[in-house]
Amino acid sequence: MLKKKLIQRDISWLSFNARVLQEANDPSVPLKERIRFLGIFSNNLDEFFRVRVATLKRMLEFSEKRKKLNMHMEENPQFILDQIQIIVLKQQNEFNRIWEGILKELKKEKIFLIDEKHLNREQQAFVRKYFDEEVRSNIIPLMIETLPSLPYLRDKSIYLGVVMHKKTSAYDQKYALIEVPVTAIGRFILLPSKPGEHYIILLEDVVRFNLPHIFSYFEYDTFDAHIFKVTKDAEIDLDSDVSTTFVEKMEKGLKNRRKGKPVRFVYDKEMDTGLLEYLTHRLNLTRKSNIIPGGRIHNFRHFMDFPDIFNHKSLRRSPFTHHALRSSLRVTDVIIQKDVMLHFPYHSFDPLIDLLREAAMDPDVKSIKITAYRLASNSKVINALINAARNGKEVVVMLELKARFDEEANLEWKAILEEEGVKVLLGVPRMKVHAKLCIIKKRKGNKTVQYGFVSTGNLNEKTAHVYGDHCLLTANRNIMADINRIFHYLANWTQGPHQLKLCKTLMVCPTIMRKQLLALIQNEIRHAKAGREASIILKLNSLSDTMLIEKLYQAAAAGVTINLIVRSICCAMTDQKKIRQHVTAISIVDEYLEHARVMIFHNNGKEKIFISSADWMVRNLDHRVEAAVPVTDPGIRKELKDIIHIQLRDNVKARILNHELSNNYVPSEGKKLIRSQIETYHYLYKQNTVHSETGSH
């Protein structure tokens, strides 16, 4: 598991998903949220298999070829895959145990999730009628034994494997497949219930109940049906045909993704053994494949949308408008006067939309340039940009078509934007544009004013309600100059990264950020060796870059105090004997997803503070366009530091990161309980109140 004093990244990620599972197991978490965490765990694991396990399997094929050529390969993919299989099976058992406990809790709230065998007469009549009116037209049963090959199985779908018998003969049986039409109908159906009670049936059980009805033509009298799903390699292979455009290659790649090799087969352990063998054989699965037995229910990701029928509602706090933006002034006018930092999801996302709407209507605004990675399905950001284009503004959108699992949505946005006269940039070959940037130019008389923002998170008003991010709204000339340089590069990437290298204020990937980060760490080492105070605070989603981790090891060994807050992957072995007295590492998993990246370097008392879109991973630093912006406003610097120090004191939702991957909670005995997300909300709300009382903007 350990190599070069590092934790293997995929094993570290599984440890992160175990922290998500801990939330589902926490009785202090509201029941609906516990079910949602089971859904998040399941969805995370699906993506892990589609991306990381698929990559390891590709590496395994490649390593076999390398062995034949006597070439050395640093990591042993098969060893990692074996480790993954062991860990995932243990987590699946824990998942099932937690779910059984939650079912008991649901019964206490008089919420009953029942199957087709436990319906009363009224409910049976309802299910027959519901099937005929809503479900029947959405299913196509397939008699798979008569087909020359197994039909195409969708990656995110669940299937019922049906075995039909006749009581008169043990030999007379048939196999069939039914895709459960969750996307068209939804997974949860509320049944007729007594007052104060709620009975729910899953869509697959509605189908199960009606199997005699569906297959009445064949005159079978016994039906067994069990759920299974297939997870496939999600890699998009782009062909090298120079005669096709990048968009055509993406479209072809998305179609070919459907043909991806299966990387996991999950099934109900009660499935008929003959059908199981038939399916695994037809899918070309072997003993080395991830064949995972499970319970009756699969695709738990749908449980993120479990019906809200609970007696005890979630106490989720509503976002509020930043005190500087509550006046009668337009957002634009405030930003031109001073920097403002929004902290989502505590602050409302609306001012960002308002900024773009104001620009769309402002006759003095000449252009809007913005990057877009992941967007909401009914994006208000896009609507504002379209209105700006209709009003004669030059609108340029850098739309990342390679944003994983958002490729199809972004292709659709491309068509919509271009129809409205928006210029769409499609990025740089073999590189993703992950920076979150916007620049708006307005001209009044002879004066040009530029303003915009740099953010750690996506321009997605839906996820802004649950993702913890920071967004700096600013008219700082140096920042705007660098954003202009980045957009110049994105529009003219064939000329090389010269414009990125000219950036003086923003730290930018892939050209200079790595070098600058190494220099910032080295600066702290220099101060520590000279006997001066030296410290580094990093808040990241992931820390896996070997070069930077080894530099942090050097810093800790030199006496630099290092505090890490890492949500998911953390490959650093922070409890090594030589460095552990100088390093603390925690992970916070709570109601909101901690998505922000913040870096604070002590710099002999003249702290350098940045927010960034980039994690400390090779892919971010070397293969993406990213940006980190310095925070210079004294008030914002204090506010950001206060928030980070609240998180460092978390002893309710913070887990200790160590090489054992034990995920132990930070001890709280004898201390005031600090749940950082609640404390941060109260802190920012109080800030708003104080500014309101003083009348300051």
Steps between C-alpha positions, in 0.01 A plus 500: 500500500781739586770609260760774541330600827175564316151355530377358170246748363217255424523343845494852650190581296321191632584622849328828413188312387510316833465843665185558293374166630576616856255787447230252399573311821486806728174497702531876560456563126134542391359181349443647154862621495626156609318345205643773275853412616438136404402633156814716482716202604345287226533771234863564601580131472338476156720784373806348668451176308418676175815713517768372737441123489459524123834684482671236714365227274640684199832531683488126572462421131787738426720351772453153352631635171790669682593173673537335161734784403685479837395857583462609864168635631509686832153410632354151498144552373388148593613546862300826522195339335517213751517751787204689356292182478569415866420853623187538286354169621558606863339838433207329327441289812512816713264672256249212531525508882432876506208465259339232718526738796350786299205280398424450870522877556262556208245267660515708820396801286225282347673500162494153347699398193321184389541258211247335270437213745369723779227702329147506636203470261463875452871538431499203260222661297692831501822331380318318213337826388826697539687243292243510219483880491859602570744212465393258229576732208851564637624140516613257231557148637777313316509121471878482513549127432380539144727798427838438331668743742410680819330834426672828583474557876495862613761603749281684751192279471373215714367180349274222615631157406187286474485119521165344398405144603212260452394294800446200272866483393829585670668525160257741338631849577585821318716806572396858433636850566304813585661843531332680791389840353611716793594805289155517341293429811704535819604236751253558785123453482285609794227244572152547650559521875316564826517855644835557670664214311699494177547188290751509216575244231797509263437504126673163448257342747207643305644319197557181705137500615384516140731231354214247451316776317803591283582141401146357493556395137754231603274330757768476771379491858809577710718808469827590673642845430815654643670833450845543348699783348813533288759777546707578190825671411410870464816602313434688177740400223541786252617385160788673326324558170613850396200538267252502791437792735547473875121510549454211255768305686325566834165388357656183362687441825177532700333241276799268538491546878184290496711211374742535792616179662317392818711573807248391764199272516281545810213261560246379752671209677166311483514497118447164329847344457428393144402854397802645684738267313324577172532879548863499616595270209322719245668812646842328478556545872762288676597426858727805487206723410327697776199273545335625818206328671265736676150537638166534329539873422764650268571843351461662839599830340128554439454506878652850499148595386306293755149648547490775762228347719682519832351627823828667592595734219857597422615813681714610206569872533399733218773700323500875556615797294849635575475819705690704238242409235179567692488871424308662217819517297548260214745214557711651221534834678608335824761279330656790313546676835634208708573128507229269635539131576196273497516182707260239363266344605472742794475801271242510225615421145255760363749792490706309243192465280411865565850610396456328163142626457610857571777466244252362246281811536770765553541704177860579598603135524679390184604143577468206741747214507445203728611140552243224551582150624179364654169683465153456649243328277293820471795733531423859596863577417443392140172692482678820609776445241246440223320822594831684486564368148148602394576848632800526271779420746797294398460182705774238514446174690779251555291182518690192616368211292728257684341558845448136597136384492392852393624457141156449345341786694781735396468397136133600522593833663747561218225469238264726698764769557621507141143532373474818709822648361725417794859416413581161652861403568562127531826501689838348439575149365602247768425754771193599702410859582405481867561864605186687611539849350291789375593841361253772401609812310303823493593823337366842602637789302874447472518280807507118496408317819555126546357284776399140560583209727725206579334203670590163649171346386284447194250750365216273599224656708368157599823358646577840658237406762705203623863564392729702725686746274649851495453756224696827482311778320749767406599784267870468587692610190781251540258208539297615199818533292588139575148377424528676163827316440336165580213565258749610234676165544172305487404673172850461351646187660678401177739788566623328818468587870692829478205703631465276807867550584441878502251474790639699793225484763312174443681170544409309186521138388650330313789747465602656831285393796703189589824698496347777711356258755837330540658846550240595763569179695875554465456851639338354813786249531749789484319687778479185717871429461574860600302447821204712392134398518400304191168339415285377211125445505351314204135426436457271197271242350793273416872483578680243286779680312822320594732796445298736719442238770874433522558876527249513787691215667819708470321800650365302797843345561645856504247604765228663290157456663265349241122477538313305233125488440449249218151382408573192290834360375795560730810303398726670756612280790472770762578285804856406408727517803722779361217740418188414699564759774474775238206369291128467563267367233122484521209437266157658551199315360168656596175633356681716241770372267826680584611602150711813556879518466679746728876545555654706778878546527628682812783678314660639819177673604417645157259221413436400142143375463348347185175339391523266203316270262792254507562203723854380563482221245708436187191529282418848635849643505630357171198420284242769575461874470455609861527825693579601857430857605668685789267644762621852584208683662569507879137437599459207262835353606390504864160352413652218293759421769230497767299246298806278449585513872142404586547193280835417660321493838218271379457210745159375387535426127879504461686169462871450551687401182772244569679218316273242663196663331306446822281813459485560874314816600702785652471455881252731669506385864497793739488753217231724359340321205576679173322393184671724249219533244253616765762727661590649160134577430464675838829685450403636157145576610641697794731686259192600302323618815799705621536675164126570488506658845801717415341595169815413307500351155 
